[in-house]
Amino acid sequence: MPYIKEIYQNIREKEDAKVQSKPLVVDKFIQISPGQLAIIGSRPSMGKTAFLLYIIETILKQQSGNLLFISNEESEEQLFRKLACQLSSIPLSDIDGMMDEVMMTFRKTFQSERIILQHLDTPWEKQHEFILETIARKPVQFLFIDKLQGIRSSQPRLSRDRHLTSIVQNLKAMAKAHRMAVIAASSLKQSTEKRDGHYPMLSDLNGPVTLEEYSDMVMMLYRQDYYGITEDGMGNCLKGVVEALILKNRGGRCKNIKFSFNEAYPKFLPFRGYLNDTRPLSADRWYH
């Protein structure tokens, strides 16, 4: 039988959860709510990891929640350098020489213990355990996985499709149970390369259909300049233009959203216009 004090505490905890349950607004058409699983797919070198770090920058500007970023591809140092590039607009080639300046400028962010960058090359069962242990020590509002196909299983006889299905089931369950927004990167099948225009589709997700079924949002990154297409039909320069194709969206509309991307940094920005835009200082607008 619960005492009045316990009932009151439960009410307070629910109210606190509501305050922390604001949706993550990456763009007016890209909103990820607590309890949702979003999958971001692309072919190699399109900028998946950089886009995840752009989302982290957006979170740091909007909200006060904690972030856990797990990568099976890059070390903690590599991730930290790329995050520093995203925040500071300093190219990756120069970041080490300017790290003291970056730390001073963003000391509040880097010393707040809000962000955990973790490289894990362990089977999913161990990673799942690590995530739950981390959440038990410190509430996590945003979980990033980079990437799904790089996570191995401890069961050699388990098929790849069943393994990936188990992962997305676990991610979706954790998102709902802990009121987290979960954002997972995914590779795409090579079939994209054989299609005219190379535009990705939902069926290009590199895995079973359950990747699509369990996700609340599926977004694909697409760069025409990646395929050597440098101009559109209107003569606009396509260098550094990335389209985020929202192909599934339980919480809103499906739409194509443009972003600016500087591969040298690497850094994403809200779309600032084409590089051959005739307005004054167009290059400065785009790069900074």
C-alpha positions as CSV (number, residue, x, y, z in Angstrom):
1,M,0.0,0.0,0.0
2,P,1.6,3.3,-1.1
3,Y,1.9,6.1,1.4
4,I,0.9,9.7,0.4
5,K,4.6,10.6,0.2
6,E,5.2,7.9,-2.4
7,I,2.2,8.9,-4.4
8,Y,3.4,12.5,-4.4
9,Q,6.9,11.5,-5.4
10,N,5.5,9.5,-8.4
11,I,3.5,12.5,-9.5
12,R,6.6,14.7,-9.2
13,E,8.7,12.3,-11.2
14,K,6.0,12.2,-14.0
15,E,5.9,16.0,-14.1
16,D,9.7,16.2,-14.3
17,A,9.6,13.6,-17.1
18,K,7.2,15.8,-19.0
19,V,9.4,18.8,-18.7
20,Q,12.4,16.8,-20.1
21,S,10.3,15.3,-22.9
22,K,10.5,18.1,-25.4
23,P,11.0,16.9,-29.0
24,L,14.4,17.4,-30.6
25,V,13.9,19.9,-33.4
26,V,16.6,19.4,-36.1
27,D,14.5,21.3,-38.6
28,K,10.9,22.3,-38.6
29,F,10.2,19.1,-40.5
30,I,12.7,16.9,-38.6
31,Q,11.5,16.4,-35.0
32,I,12.4,13.4,-32.9
33,S,10.4,12.9,-29.7
34,P,11.4,11.0,-26.6
35,G,10.4,7.3,-27.0
36,Q,11.1,7.4,-30.7
37,L,13.7,5.5,-32.8
38,A,15.0,7.4,-35.9
39,I,17.3,5.7,-38.4
40,I,19.6,7.8,-40.6
41,G,20.9,5.9,-43.7
42,S,23.4,6.7,-46.4
43,R,26.0,5.2,-48.7
44,P,29.6,5.4,-47.4
45,S,31.3,8.9,-47.1
46,M,28.0,10.8,-47.4
47,G,28.5,12.3,-43.9
48,K,26.4,10.1,-41.6
49,T,28.7,10.6,-38.6
50,A,29.0,14.3,-39.2
51,F,25.2,14.6,-39.4
52,L,24.9,12.8,-36.1
53,L,27.3,15.3,-34.6
54,Y,25.3,18.2,-36.1
55,I,22.3,16.8,-34.3
56,I,24.3,16.8,-31.1
57,E,25.2,20.5,-31.7
58,T,21.5,21.2,-32.2
59,I,20.7,19.4,-28.9
60,L,23.3,21.5,-27.0
61,K,21.7,24.7,-28.2
62,Q,18.1,23.6,-27.5
63,Q,18.0,21.3,-24.5
64,S,19.6,20.2,-21.2
65,G,19.5,16.4,-21.6
66,N,22.4,14.0,-21.4
67,L,23.8,12.3,-24.6
68,L,25.4,8.9,-25.1
69,F,27.1,8.4,-28.4
70,I,28.3,4.8,-29.2
71,S,30.5,4.1,-32.3
72,N,31.8,0.9,-33.6
73,E,33.8,2.6,-36.3
74,E,35.7,5.6,-34.7
75,S,37.6,6.0,-31.5
76,E,36.6,8.5,-28.8
77,E,39.5,10.8,-29.9
78,Q,38.3,10.8,-33.5
79,L,34.7,11.5,-32.4
80,F,35.9,14.3,-30.1
81,R,37.9,15.9,-32.9
82,K,35.0,15.8,-35.3
83,L,32.6,17.2,-32.7
84,A,35.1,20.0,-32.0
85,C,35.1,20.7,-35.8
86,Q,31.3,20.8,-35.9
87,L,31.1,23.2,-32.9
88,S,34.1,25.5,-33.8
89,S,34.1,25.6,-37.6
90,I,37.8,24.7,-37.5
91,P,38.9,22.2,-40.2
92,L,39.9,18.7,-39.0
93,S,43.4,19.2,-40.4
94,D,43.9,22.2,-38.0
95,I,41.9,21.1,-35.0
96,D,44.8,19.5,-33.0
97,G,46.9,22.7,-33.2
98,M,43.9,24.8,-31.9
99,M,42.5,22.4,-29.3
100,D,43.4,24.6,-26.4
101,E,41.5,27.5,-28.0
102,V,38.5,25.2,-28.7
103,M,38.5,23.9,-25.1
104,M,38.5,27.4,-23.8
105,T,35.7,28.6,-26.0
106,F,33.5,25.5,-25.4
107,R,34.7,24.7,-21.8
108,K,31.1,24.9,-20.5
109,T,30.0,22.2,-23.0
110,F,33.1,19.9,-22.7
111,Q,33.3,20.1,-18.9
112,S,29.5,19.6,-18.2
113,E,29.7,15.8,-18.4
114,R,26.6,15.9,-20.6
115,I,28.2,14.0,-23.5
116,I,29.6,10.5,-23.3
117,L,31.5,9.4,-26.4
118,Q,32.2,5.7,-26.4
119,H,33.9,3.4,-28.8
120,L,32.6,-0.2,-28.4
121,D,33.6,-3.2,-30.6
122,T,31.8,-5.7,-28.3
123,P,28.8,-7.9,-29.2
124,W,25.4,-6.3,-29.0
125,E,24.6,-8.2,-25.8
126,K,27.5,-6.4,-24.1
127,Q,26.6,-3.0,-25.6
128,H,23.0,-3.4,-24.5
129,E,24.2,-4.1,-21.0
130,F,26.6,-1.1,-21.1
131,I,23.7,1.2,-22.2
132,L,21.4,0.1,-19.4
133,E,24.2,0.4,-16.8
134,T,25.0,3.9,-18.0
135,I,21.3,4.9,-17.8
136,A,21.1,3.5,-14.3
137,R,23.9,5.7,-13.2
138,K,22.8,8.8,-15.1
139,P,19.6,9.5,-17.0
140,V,20.2,9.6,-20.8
141,Q,17.8,11.6,-23.0
142,F,19.5,11.0,-26.3
143,L,21.2,7.8,-27.5
144,F,23.2,7.7,-30.8
145,I,24.4,4.4,-32.4
146,D,26.9,4.6,-35.2
147,K,26.2,2.2,-36.9
148,L,23.8,-0.7,-36.8
149,Q,25.5,-3.0,-39.3
150,G,28.8,-2.7,-37.5
151,I,27.4,-4.3,-34.3
152,R,28.3,-8.0,-34.1
153,S,26.5,-10.8,-32.3
154,S,27.8,-13.2,-29.6
155,Q,25.8,-16.0,-31.3
156,P,27.6,-17.2,-34.4
157,R,24.6,-19.2,-35.7
158,L,22.2,-16.2,-35.4
159,S,21.3,-14.9,-38.9
160,R,22.2,-11.4,-39.7
161,D,18.6,-10.4,-40.2
162,R,17.5,-11.8,-36.8
163,H,20.5,-10.1,-35.2
164,L,19.6,-6.7,-36.6
165,T,15.9,-7.3,-35.7
166,S,17.0,-8.0,-32.1
167,I,19.0,-4.8,-32.0
168,V,16.2,-2.5,-33.3
169,Q,13.7,-4.2,-31.0
170,N,16.0,-3.5,-28.0
171,L,16.6,0.1,-29.1
172,K,12.9,0.8,-29.5
173,A,12.1,-0.8,-26.1
174,M,14.8,1.3,-24.4
175,A,13.5,4.4,-26.1
176,K,10.0,3.9,-24.8
177,A,11.0,2.6,-21.3
178,H,13.5,5.4,-20.6
179,R,11.8,8.2,-22.6
180,M,14.9,8.6,-24.8
181,A,15.2,9.7,-28.4
182,V,17.3,7.1,-30.1
183,I,19.1,8.0,-33.4
184,A,20.9,5.1,-35.2
185,A,23.0,5.3,-38.4
186,S,22.5,2.6,-41.0
187,S,24.3,1.7,-44.2
188,L,22.5,1.2,-47.5
189,K,22.5,-1.6,-50.0
190,Q,24.6,-1.3,-53.2
191,S,21.4,-1.3,-55.3
192,T,21.4,2.5,-54.8
193,E,24.5,2.8,-57.0
194,K,22.8,1.0,-59.9
195,R,19.7,3.3,-60.0
196,D,19.4,6.3,-62.2
197,G,19.9,9.4,-60.1
198,H,21.0,7.2,-57.2
199,Y,18.2,8.5,-55.0
200,P,17.8,6.1,-52.0
201,M,14.5,4.4,-51.1
202,L,13.2,2.7,-47.9
203,S,14.0,-0.7,-49.5
204,D,17.7,0.3,-49.6
205,L,18.2,0.0,-45.8
206,N,20.9,-2.6,-45.4
207,G,19.0,-5.2,-43.4
208,P,15.6,-6.8,-42.8
209,V,12.3,-5.0,-43.2
210,T,12.1,-4.7,-39.4
211,L,14.6,-1.8,-39.5
212,E,11.8,0.2,-41.2
213,E,9.0,-1.3,-39.2
214,Y,10.4,-0.6,-35.7
215,S,11.5,2.9,-36.6
216,D,9.4,6.1,-36.1
217,M,11.5,8.0,-38.6
218,V,13.7,6.9,-41.5
219,M,15.9,9.6,-43.1
220,M,18.4,9.1,-46.0
221,L,21.3,11.5,-46.7
222,Y,21.9,12.1,-50.4
223,R,24.6,14.2,-52.1
224,Q,24.5,14.7,-55.8
225,D,28.1,15.9,-56.0
226,Y,29.1,12.5,-54.5
227,Y,28.2,11.1,-57.9
228,G,29.8,13.8,-59.9
229,I,26.6,15.8,-60.5
230,T,27.8,19.4,-60.0
231,E,24.7,21.4,-61.2
232,D,21.0,21.0,-61.1
233,G,18.6,21.8,-63.9
234,M,18.5,25.5,-62.9
235,G,22.3,25.8,-63.0
236,N,22.7,25.9,-59.2
237,C,26.1,24.6,-58.0
238,L,25.5,21.4,-56.0
239,K,28.8,21.3,-54.2
240,G,28.3,20.9,-50.5
241,V,24.5,20.4,-50.8
242,V,23.1,17.5,-48.9
243,E,19.5,16.4,-49.1
244,A,17.9,14.7,-46.1
245,L,15.1,12.6,-47.5
246,I,12.5,11.9,-44.9
247,L,11.0,8.6,-46.2
248,K,9.0,7.6,-43.1
249,N,7.8,9.9,-40.3
250,R,5.2,8.9,-37.8
251,G,5.3,12.3,-36.2
252,G,5.0,14.5,-39.2
253,R,5.4,14.9,-43.0
254,C,7.7,13.1,-45.4
255,K,9.8,15.8,-47.1
256,N,13.3,16.5,-48.6
257,I,15.3,19.0,-46.5
258,K,18.5,20.6,-47.8
259,F,21.6,21.1,-45.6
260,S,24.9,22.7,-46.4
261,F,27.9,20.4,-45.8
262,N,31.6,21.3,-45.9
263,E,33.5,18.0,-46.3
264,A,36.9,19.6,-45.3
265,Y,35.8,20.3,-41.8
266,P,33.6,18.1,-41.8
267,K,30.6,20.2,-40.8
268,F,26.9,20.4,-41.4
269,L,24.9,23.7,-41.4
270,P,21.3,24.7,-42.1
271,F,21.1,25.3,-45.8
272,R,22.7,28.7,-46.6
273,G,22.2,28.7,-50.4
274,Y,24.1,27.5,-53.4
275,L,27.8,28.3,-53.7
276,N,27.2,30.2,-57.0
277,D,24.5,32.3,-55.3
278,T,25.0,35.9,-56.6
279,R,24.0,37.5,-53.3
280,P,26.9,39.3,-51.5
281,L,29.2,37.1,-49.2
282,S,27.5,33.9,-50.3
283,A,30.6,31.8,-49.7
284,D,31.1,33.3,-46.2
285,R,27.4,32.6,-45.4
286,W,27.9,29.0,-46.5
287,Y,31.2,28.3,-44.8
288,H,30.5,29.9,-41.4
